[in-house]
Structure formats: C-alpha cells, structure tokens
Amino acid sequence: MTTLLTRFLSRRPRAAGLTFTVYTRAGCCCCHKALELLQQHRPRWGYTIEEVDVDGDPELAARYGTEVPVVLLGDRVRFRGKVNPVLLDRLLTAEVRNRSSAADRDGGEC
C-alpha cells in the first residue's frame, strides 16, 4: 500500500527542465539573498540555477552591473534587485501550467 506521503515524495519535480540564470557580482549581499531564496525553493520545484558573475565579462558588467541581481527565466528578465518569494511561486506555477498545457495540445494531435 502506497501512502500519500510516499507518493508525494516520489513525484518528479514539477519544473524540471527550467533554468534560472542569475547575474551577480562578488560581495553583493542582495545577490546572495536572491541565490539563497532560489536554492530554498529548488527542492520543491526541481529547476536549475546558473550563476553568472557580471564582472567577468565587460559587456555583462555594462548591461547589469548596477542592477544585480538580475534573474532570468529563459531569455526573459523576471526579477531585478530582489526575488519576491510569492511572485516566484506564481511564476513557477504558471510556467508549469503552460508547459503541461502545451504538452497536452501536442500530445493530443494525430
């Protein structure tokens, strides 16, 4: 007999395949907080996080240097300066819903 808890724990992450790109700078406390929040939510959702230090690339430093952290999902900027946990959950819920709707549409055609 499978318990509800066992089924819950064995579920695949709902947002597997999504990647957040976080543009940061060394010594930035806001960057540290944004990464920490994304790390805390990752076990529930299953997304990946890619950290990019803007100081290593002059073009990125010019584009994002004074606005870090900048958080992208795909190619869209989703957060600047601070990651709001409520908006993060809403964003992920919408992304998962959109992906599953697209899969249902694609899978339903003959």
C-alpha positions as CSV (number, residue, x, y, z in Angstrom):
1,M,0.0,0.0,0.0
2,T,1.4,3.4,-1.0
3,T,0.9,6.2,1.4
4,L,0.1,9.7,0.4
5,L,3.5,10.8,1.7
6,T,5.4,8.2,-0.3
7,R,3.5,9.3,-3.5
8,F,4.3,12.9,-2.7
9,L,8.0,12.3,-2.1
10,S,8.4,10.1,-5.2
11,R,6.9,12.7,-7.6
12,R,9.2,14.1,-10.2
13,P,9.9,17.8,-9.8
14,R,7.2,19.8,-11.5
15,A,9.6,22.4,-13.0
16,A,12.4,20.1,-14.1
17,G,13.9,21.5,-17.3
18,L,13.6,25.2,-16.3
19,T,16.7,27.1,-15.7
20,F,17.1,30.4,-13.8
21,T,20.1,32.5,-14.8
22,V,21.2,34.8,-12.0
23,Y,23.6,37.7,-12.9
24,T,25.6,38.6,-9.8
25,R,28.7,40.4,-8.5
26,A,31.2,39.3,-5.9
27,G,30.4,40.6,-2.5
28,C,26.8,41.6,-3.3
29,C,24.5,40.8,-0.4
30,C,21.4,41.2,-2.5
31,C,22.8,38.6,-4.9
32,H,23.5,36.3,-2.0
33,K,19.9,36.6,-0.8
34,A,18.4,36.0,-4.2
35,L,20.5,32.9,-4.7
36,E,19.6,31.7,-1.3
37,L,15.9,32.1,-1.9
38,L,16.1,30.3,-5.3
39,Q,18.1,27.5,-3.6
40,Q,15.4,27.1,-0.9
41,H,12.7,26.8,-3.5
42,R,14.6,24.4,-5.8
43,P,13.8,21.1,-4.0
44,R,10.1,21.7,-4.3
45,W,10.2,22.7,-8.0
46,G,13.2,21.0,-9.4
47,Y,14.6,23.8,-11.6
48,T,18.3,24.5,-12.1
49,I,20.2,27.7,-11.3
50,E,23.0,29.1,-13.3
51,E,25.1,31.9,-11.6
52,V,27.0,34.3,-13.8
53,D,29.4,36.9,-12.4
54,V,29.0,40.0,-14.5
55,D,32.5,41.3,-13.5
56,G,34.0,38.5,-15.7
57,D,32.5,40.0,-18.9
58,P,32.7,43.7,-19.7
59,E,29.5,43.5,-21.8
60,L,27.6,42.0,-18.9
61,A,29.1,44.4,-16.4
62,A,27.9,47.3,-18.6
63,R,24.4,45.8,-19.0
64,Y,23.7,44.5,-15.5
65,G,26.5,45.9,-13.2
66,T,24.4,48.4,-11.2
67,E,21.2,46.3,-11.2
68,V,22.3,43.0,-9.8
69,P,21.0,40.6,-9.0
70,V,19.1,40.1,-12.3
71,V,17.2,36.9,-12.6
72,L,16.2,35.5,-15.9
73,L,14.0,32.5,-16.7
74,G,14.7,31.5,-20.2
75,D,15.5,34.8,-22.0
76,R,13.2,37.0,-20.0
77,V,14.2,39.1,-17.0
78,R,11.9,38.1,-14.1
79,F,13.5,39.9,-11.1
80,R,15.9,42.8,-10.6
81,G,17.4,43.6,-7.2
82,K,15.2,41.3,-5.1
83,V,13.4,38.0,-5.7
84,N,9.9,38.1,-4.3
85,P,9.0,34.6,-3.0
86,V,5.3,34.9,-3.7
87,L,5.9,36.1,-7.2
88,L,8.5,33.3,-7.7
89,D,5.9,30.7,-6.8
90,R,3.3,32.3,-9.0
91,L,5.8,32.4,-11.9
92,L,6.7,28.7,-11.5
93,T,3.1,27.7,-11.2
94,A,2.3,29.5,-14.4
95,E,5.3,28.1,-16.2
96,V,4.4,24.5,-15.2
97,R,0.8,25.0,-16.2
98,N,1.8,26.5,-19.6
99,R,4.3,23.6,-20.2
100,S,1.7,21.0,-19.3
101,S,-1.0,22.6,-21.5
102,A,1.4,22.8,-24.4
103,A,2.3,19.1,-23.9
104,D,-1.4,18.2,-23.8
105,R,-2.0,20.1,-27.0
106,D,1.0,18.5,-28.7
107,G,0.2,15.0,-27.5
108,G,-3.5,15.2,-28.4
109,E,-2.9,15.7,-32.1
110,C,-2.7,12.8,-34.5
